[in-house]
Amino acid sequence: MEKRYSRNRLYVSEREQSIIKDYKIFLGGAGIGSIIAECALRFGFEHITIVDGDKVEESNLNRQNYTENDIGRYKAECLAERLLNINPNAQIDYHTEFLNLDNIEEMLNGHNVAINALDFKDKTPFVFDEICKERKIPVLHPYNFGWAGFVTIVDPWGHSLSELTEEPKGFELKVAEYVTGHGAFWNQPKEWLEKIVTQYKKENEMLPPPQLSIASWIAAGLCTTAMYNLATGKPVNYFPKFYLSLLLP
């Protein structure tokens, strides 16, 4: 195993390290995706395409992989620079534009897995998933629930996340309610998340959901583990199942 990944030994075999090195990740959205990209790169994934037309804002710095010097610059460009500073030999491609109906298909060419970390401002995230289904590309959906990281995986042959609702507005809230409903059904209540959902609904104006740095890193670990399992043929939980990790009781 090459020196860079020598401390992965015992956890990851040389064969597996070689497989993930060539496994191609498509990252749609460089918000929470910025943390996922670094975790995946350090683990050994060396082919990452980043697409995001957003620029870094001060409010991003509490949970995304940027510095104050990045404010006002394109997220995709800043993230690509950071990743290449970690591993100059990695294949990091980036596009400082938003995904839309005209460019999704071409950009997805040649990728093994996709991460849908797009803002649900319109139906683009749903279209993204549909095209990935057609290409037989599994799609990871990460969410930041403050104290908990959440990831669900859309199976190209299985259920679609749009089954929760086809309305993009407020979709993250819908996912949070899905998690709390699931917990209530299985007698594993998520009272802390229920409280946040209730308080968020009562806010005077429609603000972006509250998020913490903690969940970004947890979700990054979940995504990296899921991609490792997908790349090496190990089983994963597909939607409607999901991964939720937290340290709260």
Backbone bond lengths (Angstrom), bond angles and torsions (degrees), N, CA, C in turn:
res aa  C-N    CA-C-N  psi(-1)  N-CA   C-N-CA  omega(-1)  CA-C   N-CA-C  phi
1 M - - - 1.468 - - 1.530 108.81 -
2 E 1.326 117.39 134.72 1.459 119.73 -177.34 1.530 110.11 -63.48
3 K 1.349 114.67 154.04 1.459 121.19 -171.48 1.523 112.69 -56.37
4 R 1.335 117.02 -38.37 1.458 120.64 -177.88 1.527 111.88 -54.14
5 Y 1.339 116.89 -35.68 1.461 120.82 -175.25 1.532 112.56 -110.40
6 S 1.318 116.37 16.96 1.467 119.26 -174.39 1.530 112.85 -61.97
7 R 1.329 117.09 -27.39 1.460 118.88 -179.92 1.529 112.11 -82.44
8 N 1.330 116.64 -2.13 1.471 120.21 172.58 1.529 111.34 -79.73
9 R 1.325 116.60 -9.89 1.460 121.33 -173.68 1.521 110.84 -54.47
10 L 1.295 115.63 154.79 1.464 126.30 -176.44 1.525 111.46 74.40
11 Y 1.334 117.04 -41.10 1.458 119.99 176.29 1.520 111.18 -79.17
12 V 1.330 116.05 -37.78 1.464 122.27 -176.62 1.523 108.33 -129.14
13 S 1.325 116.80 129.00 1.456 119.68 179.85 1.526 110.60 -78.84
14 E 1.325 116.61 163.87 1.468 120.27 177.90 1.517 111.08 -59.94
15 R 1.317 116.80 -39.86 1.466 120.73 178.69 1.518 110.45 -62.54
16 E 1.334 116.78 -45.28 1.458 120.29 -179.90 1.524 111.21 -65.39
17 Q 1.328 116.68 -38.62 1.468 120.07 178.69 1.515 110.52 -62.15
18 S 1.319 116.67 -37.68 1.454 121.01 177.92 1.526 111.60 -67.86
19 I 1.324 116.72 -38.21 1.462 121.41 -179.88 1.524 110.85 -64.49
20 I 1.337 116.69 -48.94 1.455 118.70 -176.30 1.522 112.05 -70.21
21 K 1.325 116.71 -24.93 1.465 119.72 178.58 1.520 111.20 -60.02
22 D 1.324 116.24 -34.37 1.463 121.13 -177.50 1.524 113.55 -100.63
23 Y 1.322 117.30 2.30 1.465 122.58 -178.96 1.523 108.42 -78.41
24 K 1.308 117.21 125.91 1.471 121.33 -169.61 1.531 111.67 -98.71
25 I 1.334 114.67 120.69 1.466 122.87 -177.04 1.526 109.84 -102.08
26 F 1.316 115.57 132.41 1.470 121.49 172.98 1.521 107.75 -108.01
27 L 1.326 116.15 117.32 1.454 121.39 -177.77 1.522 110.24 -106.35
28 G 1.328 115.60 106.56 1.452 120.85 176.23 1.512 109.58 -95.09
29 G 1.330 116.78 100.81 1.460 121.41 -178.00 1.513 111.42 106.42
30 A 1.343 116.06 122.43 1.471 120.80 -174.67 1.522 112.08 -112.74
31 G 1.354 116.33 34.16 1.454 121.26 172.11 1.516 107.97 -86.74
32 I 1.336 117.34 -96.70 1.466 119.61 172.38 1.527 109.78 -60.37
33 G 1.327 115.66 -25.45 1.462 120.23 177.30 1.512 113.43 -61.02
34 S 1.338 117.68 -24.41 1.466 120.68 -179.53 1.526 111.39 -67.00
35 I 1.327 116.42 -35.19 1.465 120.37 177.36 1.526 110.00 -74.69
36 I 1.316 116.42 -41.68 1.463 121.37 179.48 1.523 110.49 -60.32
37 A 1.323 116.23 -43.26 1.468 120.52 -177.90 1.523 111.36 -59.82
38 E 1.326 116.89 -43.43 1.469 118.88 -179.40 1.519 111.68 -68.40
39 C 1.321 116.56 -42.08 1.467 119.94 178.19 1.525 110.36 -59.91
40 A 1.335 116.06 -44.44 1.461 120.60 -179.60 1.528 111.30 -65.48
41 L 1.328 116.97 -42.03 1.463 120.53 179.92 1.521 110.95 -62.94
42 R 1.314 116.79 -46.67 1.468 119.70 -179.00 1.528 110.79 -64.85
43 F 1.312 117.20 -28.41 1.463 121.25 178.36 1.529 111.21 -72.55
44 G 1.349 116.50 -28.81 1.460 118.92 177.89 1.508 116.03 134.62
45 F 1.332 117.71 -0.66 1.470 120.68 174.89 1.533 107.86 -77.36
46 E 1.326 116.44 119.49 1.463 119.68 -171.93 1.526 113.92 -115.61
47 H 1.327 117.65 9.23 1.468 121.07 176.31 1.525 108.52 -126.23
48 I 1.312 116.46 104.00 1.470 121.69 -176.26 1.524 109.91 -133.51
49 T 1.320 115.72 127.69 1.464 121.79 173.48 1.527 108.26 -107.84
50 I 1.332 116.07 127.86 1.468 122.07 -176.81 1.525 109.08 -113.26
51 V 1.324 116.72 129.16 1.470 120.56 177.68 1.526 109.13 -130.13
52 D 1.327 116.39 119.25 1.465 121.37 177.27 1.528 108.73 -166.73
53 G 1.316 116.68 130.31 1.454 121.22 178.45 1.514 113.57 -95.50
54 D 1.335 117.47 0.91 1.465 121.42 -179.32 1.521 111.53 -76.73
55 K 1.331 115.00 155.80 1.458 121.59 171.98 1.525 109.04 -109.21
56 V 1.313 115.58 155.59 1.463 121.26 -177.69 1.525 110.14 -69.95
57 E 1.338 115.25 133.50 1.456 122.17 175.84 1.530 108.95 -119.88
58 E 1.320 115.99 159.75 1.468 119.99 -178.53 1.526 111.60 -58.82
59 S 1.337 116.81 -35.65 1.462 120.50 -178.46 1.526 112.91 -68.65
60 N 1.326 117.69 -11.89 1.469 121.34 177.02 1.528 111.79 -78.43
61 L 1.327 116.83 -22.18 1.458 120.50 -167.25 1.526 114.00 -71.11
62 N 1.334 118.16 -12.54 1.466 118.94 179.43 1.527 112.75 -77.48
63 R 1.355 117.05 -11.78 1.471 117.17 -172.79 1.526 114.09 -152.09
64 Q 1.317 119.05 -6.29 1.465 121.55 -177.71 1.525 110.74 -111.79
65 N 1.319 116.53 165.72 1.460 122.67 -167.92 1.528 112.39 -88.67
66 Y 1.336 115.61 57.82 1.459 120.55 -177.80 1.520 109.90 -136.03
67 T 1.332 115.97 165.90 1.449 121.68 179.20 1.528 109.50 -118.96
68 E 1.315 115.95 172.12 1.458 119.88 -179.98 1.530 111.26 -62.09
69 N 1.316 116.96 -30.14 1.462 120.54 178.44 1.526 112.73 -67.80
70 D 1.333 116.77 -16.68 1.469 121.02 -179.17 1.532 112.78 -86.24
71 I 1.330 117.52 -12.86 1.462 120.09 -175.52 1.529 110.67 -56.71
72 G 1.335 114.69 130.25 1.454 120.95 -179.68 1.516 114.33 91.88
73 R 1.329 117.20 -10.04 1.467 121.88 178.59 1.532 109.86 -98.07
74 Y 1.329 116.29 160.20 1.462 120.31 178.22 1.528 110.46 -66.16
75 K 1.330 114.86 133.33 1.460 120.32 178.89 1.529 111.51 -58.75
76 A 1.316 115.86 -45.62 1.466 119.47 -175.91 1.529 111.26 -59.85
77 E 1.318 116.72 -41.13 1.458 120.90 -179.88 1.524 111.21 -68.28
78 C 1.337 117.15 -45.68 1.468 121.28 179.45 1.521 110.87 -60.92
79 L 1.326 116.00 -43.54 1.460 120.20 -178.40 1.518 110.79 -65.84
80 A 1.324 116.81 -42.63 1.469 120.17 178.52 1.528 110.61 -59.42
81 E 1.320 117.09 -43.05 1.464 121.27 178.66 1.526 110.52 -60.96
82 R 1.320 116.50 -44.99 1.466 120.52 -179.53 1.529 110.92 -61.97
83 L 1.310 116.71 -45.44 1.463 120.08 -178.85 1.526 111.35 -63.65
84 L 1.327 116.77 -40.29 1.464 120.25 -179.84 1.527 111.78 -71.04
85 N 1.334 117.26 -25.42 1.459 119.85 173.27 1.522 111.32 -70.52
86 I 1.336 115.76 -27.74 1.465 120.45 176.84 1.525 110.21 -78.89
87 N 1.333 116.65 -44.05 1.464 121.11 179.77 1.531 109.53 -141.60
88 P 1.332 117.03 93.62 1.469 121.04 -177.84 1.522 113.75 -62.81
89 N 1.330 117.36 -17.77 1.460 120.68 -178.71 1.526 113.26 -89.27
90 A 1.321 117.05 -5.46 1.462 120.08 -179.86 1.523 110.52 -72.10
91 Q 1.328 115.50 154.74 1.463 121.43 176.52 1.523 107.32 -96.21
92 I 1.314 115.98 98.06 1.464 121.92 -178.38 1.531 108.36 -114.47
93 D 1.309 116.45 114.21 1.462 121.78 176.55 1.524 108.26 -109.24
94 Y 1.320 116.62 145.20 1.466 118.31 179.10 1.519 111.03 -142.62
95 H 1.322 114.20 152.77 1.467 122.15 179.46 1.522 108.07 -134.27
96 T 1.321 116.77 121.45 1.465 121.09 -179.46 1.525 109.53 -90.37
97 E 1.297 114.71 60.44 1.464 121.50 178.45 1.518 108.62 -148.32
98 F 1.312 115.86 159.81 1.452 120.29 178.47 1.522 110.21 -84.34
99 L 1.318 116.23 145.62 1.460 119.76 172.70 1.523 109.23 -69.04
100 N 1.312 115.81 139.73 1.458 120.80 177.73 1.522 108.82 -148.88
101 L 1.311 116.36 178.49 1.461 121.07 -175.48 1.518 112.30 -61.82
102 D 1.330 117.32 -22.39 1.458 120.53 -176.01 1.522 113.96 -87.32
103 N 1.338 117.90 -21.90 1.468 118.10 -174.01 1.523 114.97 -118.15
104 I 1.335 117.99 -9.73 1.469 119.70 -174.99 1.529 111.76 -59.87
105 E 1.320 116.22 -50.08 1.464 119.56 -173.20 1.521 112.19 -59.23
106 E 1.323 116.66 -46.46 1.463 119.93 -177.91 1.524 111.40 -66.37
107 M 1.334 116.99 -41.96 1.460 120.07 -177.29 1.518 112.74 -66.67
108 L 1.328 117.17 -30.00 1.464 120.45 -177.92 1.524 113.43 -74.25
109 N 1.303 117.06 -14.03 1.474 120.46 -176.29 1.526 111.84 -52.11
110 G 1.330 115.33 131.05 1.457 120.61 171.46 1.512 116.74 83.44
111 H 1.331 119.09 6.72 1.455 120.94 -178.13 1.525 111.81 -99.51
112 N 1.335 115.24 151.53 1.466 121.57 -177.89 1.523 113.64 -95.82
113 V 1.332 116.36 -29.13 1.454 121.62 -177.66 1.526 107.79 -147.74
114 A 1.325 116.18 152.23 1.463 120.97 178.83 1.523 109.97 -127.49
115 I 1.324 114.98 148.36 1.465 121.77 174.23 1.511 107.42 -116.27
116 N 1.309 116.26 118.61 1.465 121.45 -179.28 1.529 107.72 -97.02
117 A 1.339 114.44 89.81 1.461 121.09 177.63 1.526 109.55 -111.79
118 L 1.326 115.40 33.78 1.462 121.82 -177.55 1.517 111.07 -80.50
119 D 1.327 115.71 152.88 1.460 120.09 172.31 1.523 108.79 -74.86
120 F 1.319 116.07 136.96 1.462 120.49 -179.89 1.529 109.93 -87.52
121 K 1.339 114.86 68.70 1.471 121.09 178.31 1.528 111.25 -91.12
122 D 1.342 115.45 -24.61 1.453 121.89 177.92 1.520 107.28 -151.10
123 K 1.326 117.82 -163.94 1.467 121.15 -174.83 1.529 114.04 -83.02
124 T 1.343 117.11 2.43 1.464 119.68 -177.96 1.532 113.27 -53.65
125 P 1.355 120.30 -44.31 1.472 118.88 178.73 1.527 113.46 -60.16
126 F 1.335 116.98 -33.99 1.464 120.00 177.36 1.531 110.85 -69.78
127 V 1.324 116.16 -41.75 1.464 120.85 178.03 1.528 109.85 -63.44
128 F 1.316 115.65 -40.84 1.467 121.82 176.85 1.525 110.34 -53.90
129 D 1.326 116.04 -49.26 1.467 120.65 179.00 1.526 112.07 -62.69
130 E 1.326 116.37 -41.29 1.463 120.41 -179.00 1.527 111.43 -62.23
131 I 1.322 116.55 -42.92 1.466 120.38 179.64 1.524 110.19 -67.02
132 C 1.335 116.67 -39.29 1.463 119.86 176.93 1.527 110.75 -62.64
133 K 1.335 117.23 -38.49 1.469 120.53 176.26 1.526 110.65 -59.48
134 E 1.337 115.85 -44.92 1.461 120.46 179.41 1.520 111.40 -60.93
135 R 1.338 116.10 -33.85 1.468 121.47 -179.15 1.531 112.29 -88.36
136 K 1.315 116.83 -0.27 1.471 122.25 -177.75 1.526 111.51 62.22
137 I 1.337 116.36 38.53 1.459 122.53 179.36 1.526 108.81 -105.23
138 P 1.336 119.08 120.37 1.464 120.16 175.74 1.529 110.47 -66.91
139 V 1.333 116.58 145.81 1.467 121.57 -176.76 1.518 110.35 -123.19
140 L 1.327 115.84 126.72 1.456 121.59 176.12 1.526 109.29 -94.26
141 H 1.337 115.98 134.62 1.461 122.03 175.73 1.529 108.41 -116.56
142 P 1.330 117.80 105.19 1.465 120.67 177.58 1.527 111.40 -95.31
143 Y 1.342 115.77 145.61 1.461 120.57 177.33 1.522 110.24 -137.62
144 N 1.315 114.45 146.17 1.454 122.10 179.49 1.530 108.31 -102.01
145 F 1.330 116.20 108.03 1.453 120.92 177.18 1.531 110.80 -107.31
146 G 1.309 115.93 39.95 1.461 121.53 173.63 1.507 113.65 72.34
147 W 1.336 115.87 -83.54 1.459 121.12 179.03 1.527 112.18 -88.05
148 A 1.326 117.18 -8.60 1.473 120.32 -174.99 1.521 111.48 -133.91
149 G 1.309 115.08 141.01 1.456 120.97 171.89 1.516 109.50 -96.45
150 F 1.323 116.01 138.15 1.468 122.06 -177.34 1.520 108.77 -126.82
151 V 1.316 116.35 136.33 1.469 121.46 173.76 1.521 108.60 -142.82
152 T 1.312 115.55 133.13 1.462 120.11 169.21 1.518 107.71 -127.75
153 I 1.319 115.76 152.38 1.459 121.35 -174.63 1.514 109.29 -118.84
154 V 1.319 116.04 127.46 1.458 120.91 178.38 1.527 108.96 -89.87
155 D 1.305 114.99 119.74 1.461 123.14 179.77 1.531 109.01 -79.89
156 P 1.341 118.19 128.84 1.471 119.54 178.57 1.525 113.27 -56.84
157 W 1.330 116.58 -23.49 1.465 120.44 -179.09 1.529 112.15 -106.62
158 G 1.324 116.96 8.84 1.455 119.44 -172.95 1.516 114.88 -124.31
159 H 1.320 115.44 -148.03 1.460 122.47 -175.60 1.527 111.52 -70.95
160 S 1.327 115.41 156.00 1.459 122.15 176.72 1.525 109.72 -108.40
161 L 1.328 116.45 147.03 1.451 120.60 -179.98 1.523 111.55 -66.58
162 S 1.319 116.71 -22.96 1.466 120.86 178.39 1.524 112.03 -65.33
163 E 1.350 117.19 -11.21 1.462 120.15 176.77 1.537 111.23 -65.82
164 L 1.336 116.92 -21.07 1.468 119.91 175.37 1.524 110.12 -67.64
165 T 1.312 116.03 -43.06 1.459 124.14 176.12 1.521 107.97 -174.09
166 E 1.323 116.83 146.56 1.466 120.44 177.32 1.529 111.23 -94.96
167 E 1.338 116.35 4.10 1.464 121.36 178.75 1.526 109.39 -92.77
168 P 1.327 118.23 114.66 1.467 119.37 -177.27 1.518 115.05 -68.58
169 K 1.323 117.88 -32.19 1.453 120.63 -177.52 1.536 110.20 -63.31
170 G 1.329 115.31 127.18 1.462 120.11 179.76 1.514 113.88 72.91
171 F 1.332 117.56 23.61 1.467 119.74 -174.84 1.524 111.87 -66.02
172 E 1.335 117.50 -37.63 1.461 119.79 -179.91 1.530 110.98 -61.09
173 L 1.335 116.28 -37.55 1.455 120.66 176.20 1.526 110.46 -63.50
174 K 1.319 115.86 -38.69 1.464 120.43 178.85 1.530 110.66 -63.49
175 V 1.324 116.56 -39.04 1.464 120.05 177.98 1.528 110.38 -66.08
176 A 1.338 116.80 -41.83 1.464 120.38 177.90 1.532 110.34 -60.45
177 E 1.322 116.75 -41.66 1.466 120.56 178.95 1.527 110.68 -67.44
178 Y 1.318 117.17 -32.33 1.464 120.93 175.98 1.530 110.02 -63.51
179 V 1.333 115.72 -41.51 1.465 120.37 179.78 1.532 110.55 -66.20
180 T 1.327 117.21 -45.31 1.470 119.37 -179.57 1.528 110.89 -66.54
181 G 1.332 116.79 -37.63 1.463 120.41 177.65 1.512 111.75 -65.18
182 H 1.317 116.00 -39.66 1.464 121.08 177.93 1.524 109.98 -63.26
183 G 1.347 115.86 -43.59 1.463 119.75 179.66 1.515 112.19 -63.48
184 A 1.330 116.39 -40.84 1.463 120.02 179.04 1.524 110.94 -64.56
185 F 1.331 116.77 -40.75 1.466 121.00 -178.37 1.521 110.94 -62.88
186 W 1.339 116.45 -40.80 1.461 120.45 -176.81 1.531 112.43 -94.24
187 N 1.341 115.95 15.81 1.455 122.27 178.67 1.525 111.81 57.38
188 Q 1.330 115.23 38.29 1.464 122.40 175.12 1.535 107.40 -128.16
189 P 1.325 116.88 66.05 1.469 119.95 -172.19 1.528 113.00 -61.18
190 K 1.322 115.45 144.50 1.468 122.66 175.97 1.529 106.88 -110.45
191 E 1.336 114.76 73.29 1.461 119.89 -172.20 1.520 112.55 -62.56
192 W 1.321 117.18 -36.38 1.467 120.78 179.54 1.525 111.08 -63.19
193 L 1.351 116.83 -39.19 1.460 120.27 -179.75 1.535 110.35 -74.36
194 E 1.322 116.20 -37.72 1.468 119.79 176.04 1.530 110.42 -58.92
195 K 1.328 116.10 -40.55 1.465 121.01 179.76 1.531 110.66 -63.65
196 I 1.332 116.88 -44.69 1.469 121.11 179.58 1.528 110.46 -62.88
197 V 1.324 116.62 -43.67 1.472 120.80 179.20 1.524 110.10 -59.77
198 T 1.322 116.78 -45.08 1.471 120.94 -179.81 1.525 111.07 -63.15
199 Q 1.323 116.52 -44.97 1.465 120.52 -179.57 1.527 111.31 -66.13
200 Y 1.323 115.88 -39.03 1.468 120.31 179.81 1.530 111.02 -62.52
201 K 1.318 115.72 -40.65 1.467 119.99 179.37 1.525 112.03 -65.58
202 K 1.329 116.65 -25.20 1.462 120.91 -177.00 1.529 112.99 -88.75
203 E 1.326 117.53 -6.40 1.465 118.98 -179.43 1.525 110.27 -62.60
204 N 1.328 115.63 145.49 1.465 121.06 -171.55 1.520 113.38 -65.83
205 E 1.313 116.75 -30.90 1.456 119.95 178.98 1.517 109.28 -127.75
206 M 1.337 115.80 161.55 1.465 120.05 -177.55 1.519 109.69 -80.43
207 L 1.332 115.70 87.50 1.459 121.75 -179.32 1.524 109.90 -89.80
208 P 1.337 117.05 160.32 1.468 118.64 172.75 1.522 109.97 -59.89
209 P 1.319 118.91 150.92 1.469 120.84 -179.30 1.523 111.10 -60.11
210 P 1.325 118.07 145.43 1.471 120.78 175.27 1.521 109.97 -69.66
211 Q 1.334 116.16 141.32 1.467 120.68 -178.86 1.524 109.58 -145.91
212 L 1.329 116.61 151.24 1.458 122.63 -179.99 1.523 110.82 -120.25
213 S 1.320 115.71 157.46 1.466 120.19 177.25 1.527 111.30 -61.91
214 I 1.322 116.65 -32.15 1.466 121.56 -175.77 1.521 111.35 -55.68
215 A 1.332 116.40 -49.08 1.464 120.13 -176.93 1.521 112.41 -67.69
216 S 1.338 117.22 -30.78 1.465 119.42 178.50 1.524 110.56 -60.88
217 W 1.334 116.30 -43.74 1.462 119.49 -178.65 1.531 111.47 -72.51
218 I 1.321 116.25 -37.61 1.472 118.23 177.39 1.523 110.26 -63.01
219 A 1.335 116.70 -46.52 1.464 120.59 -179.86 1.521 110.82 -62.08
220 A 1.331 116.84 -36.22 1.471 120.25 178.79 1.528 111.02 -62.68
221 G 1.323 115.66 -41.67 1.464 118.96 177.60 1.519 112.34 -65.56
222 L 1.330 116.00 -39.99 1.466 120.18 178.03 1.529 110.85 -63.58
223 C 1.331 116.19 -44.59 1.468 120.10 -179.46 1.521 111.73 -64.09
224 T 1.325 116.41 -43.32 1.463 120.12 -178.98 1.523 110.88 -64.34
225 T 1.319 116.22 -40.85 1.466 120.04 177.27 1.534 110.54 -64.09
226 A 1.336 116.21 -43.35 1.466 119.93 179.75 1.526 110.70 -62.38
227 M 1.326 117.91 -41.91 1.470 120.29 179.79 1.521 111.79 -67.71
228 Y 1.321 116.42 -36.11 1.470 120.44 174.20 1.527 109.96 -60.73
229 N 1.322 116.89 -44.77 1.465 120.71 179.75 1.520 111.46 -65.11
230 L 1.334 117.16 -42.80 1.461 120.82 178.79 1.526 111.15 -62.81
231 A 1.324 116.00 -44.49 1.462 120.55 -176.71 1.519 112.32 -65.42
232 T 1.331 116.90 -34.57 1.467 120.79 -174.34 1.526 112.60 -101.82
233 G 1.335 116.59 9.78 1.458 120.12 173.44 1.513 115.18 79.33
234 K 1.310 117.29 18.81 1.460 120.42 177.93 1.531 109.30 -87.65
235 P 1.326 118.31 156.90 1.469 120.39 -178.00 1.529 112.19 -70.55
236 V 1.323 115.23 150.05 1.460 121.68 173.78 1.526 108.27 -135.28
237 N 1.308 116.28 162.81 1.463 121.59 175.04 1.525 109.14 -90.26
238 Y 1.316 116.18 121.38 1.462 120.89 178.45 1.525 110.44 -97.63
239 F 1.338 116.20 153.65 1.453 121.65 174.68 1.536 109.56 -53.96
240 P 1.337 118.91 134.33 1.456 128.28 19.33 1.535 116.02 -84.35
241 K 1.332 118.36 0.55 1.454 119.80 172.72 1.530 108.23 -75.37
242 F 1.327 115.80 164.38 1.464 119.04 -178.19 1.512 110.06 -158.05
243 Y 1.321 114.92 172.32 1.466 122.08 174.57 1.523 108.28 -113.88
244 L 1.327 116.53 129.65 1.454 122.01 176.51 1.516 107.01 -135.74
245 S 1.328 116.28 123.85 1.460 119.80 -176.85 1.521 110.15 -128.76
246 L 1.324 116.32 132.65 1.462 121.83 178.80 1.520 108.82 -158.72
247 L 1.336 116.53 165.07 1.446 121.75 178.82 1.516 112.84 -106.82
248 L 1.331 115.95 -2.27 1.457 119.07 177.87 1.531 109.92 -72.27
249 P 1.342 117.98 152.19 1.467 120.02 178.53 1.526 110.38 -69.81
